[in-house]
Amino acid sequence: MEPFKNKVWLARPLMHGEELEYINVAFKENYITTAGTNISELEKAVAEKIGVKHVVGLSSGTAALHMAIKLAALKIYGTPKQGRGMLFGKKVFCSDVTFDATVNPVVYEDGEPVFIDSEYETWNMDPEALERAFEVYPDVKIIVVAHLYGFPAKIDEIKKIAEEHGAVIVEDAAESIIASYKGKMTGAWCADTGTGILSLNGNKLVTASSGGLLLTNDREAYEKVKKWSTQARESAPWYEHEELGYNYRMSNIIAGIGRGQMLHAEEHVMMKKAIYDRYKDGFKDLPVSMNSYDPVDSKPNFWLSCMIIDKEAMGEHVRSNRIALYRHVKGKTTPTEVLETLAHYNAEGRPIWKPMHMQPYYINNPFITKDGNGRARTNAYIEGCANDVGGDIFDRGLCLPSDINMTEEEQARVIEIVRSCFE
C-alpha cells in the first residue's frame, strides 16, 4: 500500500461560508476587537442551543475554566488575601483522564488537584471512585468533571454525589459541545449551582480557531465573569480596579467564525458519528473496542473516535516520559505500533490523554480509585491489587484519524492499515 498522497489528519475544521460572512460583518461594523455583534449573537445562539440563561465568550476554553474555578472558589471560600489564589490550601477533585487544561486552573488559584479515576463504561470520572474520594477528603467542595472526546460522563450520578456533600461542579464540556446525557446538553447540567464551559479550539467539532465559552444560569456569576475577563475594570471614568482582572475576552472576528459554525453543529455530529460507525463496523472481528457509551441515555458528539486493544491482544511495549518502544508479536499489537504504522502511511493518530496522576508535574498529587488511595498500589504480583482504569485505558488505547474531511475511501484504507498491525 502506498502512503496517502494528502495527509489524513486527526481532526481539522470544516468551513461552510457563513463564517466568512460573519467576519465581514465585523469589518463592516469596524468592530474587530473584543466587542461587537458577533460576540453577542454567538453568546445568544449558544445559550439557546445548550439550554442555559447566560453565556460569556472568552479567549479560550482554558480561560473559561479559570473563570469557572474562580467563581466556584468565590462561592465556597470567599475572597482570599492579596497575593494568594482563591484556592490557597484547598483540594479540588478533578477528572484524571483529560487534557491538562482541565486541571491547571486549579493550580493557577493555588489549589491542589486530587485526581479521580475513570470507569470503563464511559472512560470518564467514576462515580464510585468519587464517593471513595469524599471518604478520604470529606472537606472538598469543588469538583471538575470533563467529558472525554465528546462522550458524556455519568453527570447525573456525579451531580447527586456533589449535592450530598455540598460541593459545586465545574463541568468541562470543552470536547463535548452539543453532546447530551439524559436529554440535557453537556455544560448545562450544573449551570444552576456551578458552571459549564465549552471550547472552540481549532480542532473541535465547532470551532472559531480559538476561544471558549462559560455557561451559567446565575446572572450575578455572568456579570462577575464579564468583569473579571476585562481586567476587572470598575464603572468609573478612569481605569479603576478593586479586583484582580484578566484579559480574557473573545475577539469579534473569532466570534464570527464560531457564529457560522454553530449553524452546522448537528451536521458535524452526524458526520463524526458516521466515522465512528464505520470504524466500529470495520473492526468488528478484531480484538478491540471503541469509545464506550450508553446508547439509551448518552448522545455523544463523536469528536474523536478511539479504540482500546483487548488485554489478550496486547503486544509488548514500554513507555518512558518521552519515548515508547514495542516488540511486534504475531496476532497482537500495541498503540505505539498502530500509531507508527499510521504515520508511515501519512495518517495522524494520537495516544489517549496521559492521565494526570501519571504526569511528571502532578506525580505527587493524590489519586483516588474505587478502591481508595491509588498511590503505592502497584504490586502486580497480587491479583487485582492495582486498579488504575485511567492508566489502563492510556496503556491500551489510541485516538484514530477522525477528520471530518476524511473520505470514506480514505477511512477504509485507515481501517486496513490498523488491521494489518494484528497480522
N, C-alpha and C positions, 0 to 999 in steps of 0.2 A: 504494500500500500504506500502511495506517495503522500508526503506531508500535505496538509491543507495549503493551497496557494495563498489564500487570505486567512489570517489567523482567526480561529474560533475562540471567542473571549468568554470569560466567566459571566460577566453581566455588563452590558452597555445600555445607555438610554435609547429610547425610540422617540424621535421628534415627529410632530404631525403638521406643523404650520401655524397653528394658533399661537404657539409660544412666541414666534417672531412678531406676530400681530400685536401681542400684548407688550412686547418690548418696545415696539414702535409707539404705543400709547404713552409709555414713559418718556420717550424722546419728544413727542409732540407736546406733552404737558410740561416738559423741561424739569421733570422730577426723576432724576436718576440717583438720588440719594436715598436716605432711609425714611422716606415719606412718599405718599402718592396713592393713586387709585389702585394700582396692582396689589399693594400690600393689604389694604382694607378689603378688597374684593377676594383675595386669596384667603384671608382670615375668615371671612364670611362663608366662603364656599366650603372650607374645611370644617368649620363649626357645624354647618348643616349636614354635611356628609357623615361626619363622625358621631354627631348627636350630642354635642356639648354646647354650652352657652357662650363661652369665650375662648378665643384663640389669639396668641401673640406670635407674630412672625419674628424669628431670631436668626442670627448669623450662621448657626449650625445646630445640629442635634445635641452636640456636647454643651453648647451654651444653654440650650433649653433644659438639659439635665441639671446643669449647675444652678439655674434659677429655680428649678423644681426642688432640688435639695435644700436650697436656702429657704424656700417657702415652708417646707416641712420642718426644718430646724427652728425657724422663727415661731411656727405654730406650737411646737412642743417645748422648746427650751428658751425662747425669747432672745433678745439681743445680747450678744456677748460683749466682753470688754474689748476696747480698741486694740488691734494687733493680734487678736485671736479669731480663728474661724468659728463659725456658728455651731460646729460640731466638736469643739475642743473637748477632749476627754471622753467622747461618746462613741459607742459602737453602732454600726448600721448593718443590717442583714442584706446581702446582695446576691444576685444570681452569680453562679460560678462559671458556667459555660457561656461566655459572651465576649464581645469586644471590650477592651479596657476602658473605652469612653463611658461605659455604663457605670463604672465604679470610681473612676478618677475624680469626679467632682466631690465625692465624699472626702477624699484626701485634700482637695482644694480648701475645704472648710475644716481641716484639722481633725476629721473623724477617722475611725478605724473600721474598714470593711471586714465583715465576717461573712465568709463565703458559704452558701448553702448548696449542697449537692443537687444534681439533676436526677430525673427519673427517665426510664427508658420509654415510657408511653408518649412523652411529648418532647423529650430532651431538654425540658425547661426545669425551673425550680421545683423540687419535690416537696409537696405539702407536708409529707410525713417528716422529712428532714427539717422543715421549718418549725414544726411542732417541737421536735427534739431541741432545736436551737433555742427556743424560748425556755426550755427546761434548764439549759446551760447558762443562758444570759437573759433572765426574766425582765431586766430593766430596759431592753432595747425597744425603741419606739418608732423607728423608721425602717421600712423595707423597700428595696429597689428591685423590681422584677422585670426581666427582659423576656420578650417573645422571640425566640431564636429562629432566624432565617425565614420569618413570616408565618411561623406555625405557633398558634396561641398556647400559652401556658394554661394550667387549670386555675385561672384567675379567680373564679368564684370561691373555690376552696381556700385559696391563699388570702382572699379578702376576708372571709369568715374568720380565719385564724387571726388576722391582724385586728379585727374588731374585738375579738375575745381578749386580746392583750393590750387594747388601747393604742395600737400602732397605726401610723399613717403610711400609705403606699405611694411610691413614685413608680408609675407604670411606663417602662421603656418600650414603646412600640416603634422604635426607630426603623426596624426591619419589617414591621407588620402592618403598614398603613392599609386601611380598609379591610384587613382581616377581621373576622368576628368570632366570638365564642358565645354560645347560647343566645344568639340573636343580638348581641351588643358588640359594637366595634371595639377593638383593642385601642387603648388610650383613653376610652371613655368610662371604663369600669370603675375607676377610683376618682373621677373628677369632682365628686361631691365633697369628699373629705381630704383627698390628696390631689395629685395632678397626673397628667399623662404627657408624653412627648412623642413627636414624630420627627423623622429625618428626611430631608430632601437632597441628600448627598448624590453625587453624580451617577452612582451605580444602582440606586434604589428603584423600586417599582414605579414610583412617581418621583421625578427629580426636578430640581431647579438649578442644577450644577453644584449647589451647596445650599445651606440653610436648614433651619429647624423650626418646629412649632411647639409651643406649650399649650396644653389643653386644660381648662378648668371650668367648673360651674360657679366658682366663687368670684364675684365681682371685685371684692377687695384684693384678692390674690392677683387677679388680672391687672388691676391698676398698679399694684406693687411691682410686678414684673416689668410692666411698661416703664416704670420709673427707674428701677434698678438698671435696666438694659440700655438706658440713655444717660448713663453716668450719674444717675440719681440726682438729676437737677431739680431744684425746688421751683415753685411758682414765684418767681421774682424777676425784676427787670434786668438783673445781672446773674452771673453764674453762682448760685448759692447751693451748697451741698451739706446736708445733715446726715447723709448715709454714704457708705462706700458704694460706688457705682461701677458700671461696666459698659464697654462699647460693644453691645451685642445685638443691635437691631438689624433687621433684614433690609437689603437693598431693594429698591423698587424695580430694578432690572431683573434681579433674581426672582422676585415675586411674580413678575410677568411670565417667566418660564414655568414656574410652578402652577400658575393660574391656568395656562394652556394644558399642562399635563393632567391636571385634575379632571378635565373633560374626558380623558381616555383611561381613567383608573380601572374601571371594570373590564375594559377591553384588554388591558395589560394583564390583569389577573387571569383572564381566560387563556391568553397566550402562554403565560407561565404554567398554568395547570396542564395545558396540552404537552408542554415539555416534560413535566413531572410524570404524566401518564405514559408517555412514550418510553421514558426510562424504565418505569415500573414494568411495563409490558416486555421491553427488551431484555430485562434482567430476571424474568420470572422463573427461569430454570437455573439461575446462578445462586450460590450460597451468600446472598446479600439481601439487605432490606433497605427501603428508602426512609426518609424522614417520617416519623410516626405521628399520627393524629387520629382523633375520633371523628369519623365522617358524619356522625349524627349531630354532635354539639359544636364541632370546630369547622370553620371555613377559612383555611389559610389563604394567604395571597401568593404562596408558592414562589417567593422571591428567589431562593436558591434551592435547587434540587440536590440533595445529598444522599450518600449511601453509606452503610456500615457493613463491613465484611463479617460474616458469621465467624464465631470463635474457632471452629474446627477447620475453617478455610483460610485462617491467617497464617501467612508465612513468617519467617523470622526477620525481625527488624529492631533496630535500636535508634534512639534519638538523643542527641545532646541538646544544649540550648541553641545551637547554631546549625548543626547538620544532622542528616539521617542516613543510615546505612541499612541495607537489607540483603538477604540472600534468597534467590528465587528457589522455590520448592514447587515441583510439578503439581498442578491441580490447585495450587494455593497462590495467594498474592498478598500484598501489603498496600496501604495507602500511598506510601512513597513510590512503590513500583508503578502503581496506576498513574500517579501524577507525573512521574518522569516519562512514562510512555506517552501520555497525552502531550506533554511538552515536546517530545521528539517529533510528534506529528503536527506540531504547531497549534495545539489546543491548550487552553488555560483552565486548570482546575485549581483547587486550593485546599489546604488542610482545614479540618474543623477548627474553630476558635480554640486555642490552647486555654484550658481552664485557668481562671485567675489564681487558684490556690497553687498552681504549678509555675506561675510566672516568677522570675527571679526577684522582681520588686516586691511581690506580695508573699514571698515564700514563708515568712514568719507570721502571717496573719492567720487567725483561726479559720478552720474549715470544718463544717458540720455535715455529717451524713445521717441517714435514717437510723444508724447505729450509735450516733453520738459523735464524739470527737473523731474527726477524720485524720488527724495527725498521728504519727507514730503507730499506725495500724497496718504496716506493710509486711507483716510476717507471712510471706507467700506460702510457707510450708504448712500453715494452719488453714485448712479448707474453709472458705467463706469469711475469713477474718478481715480482709481488707476490701470493703465495699466502697468503691470510688467510681460511681457511674459516669460522672463527667470525664474522668481520666480515661475510662474505658472507651467512651464514645470518641474522644480525641485520638486514642490509640488505634481504633479500627475504622474510623470514619474519614470521609473526604467530601468536598463540595465539587460537584460536576459542572461542566460548562452549561450555564443556564441563560445564555444571552438571548434576549427577546428577539434579536435579529437573526438568530441561527435558523437555517432552513431545515426542513425535515430530512433532506438528503445528508446534510452535514451532521445532524444528530444521529442518523443511522450509522454513519462512519464512526462517530464517537462511541456508540454502543459496541460496535465491532472491535474497536481498539481496547475498550475495557474488558470485553470478553476474552480477548487474546491473552490478557495477563494471567488468566486462570489455566492456560494450556501448559 
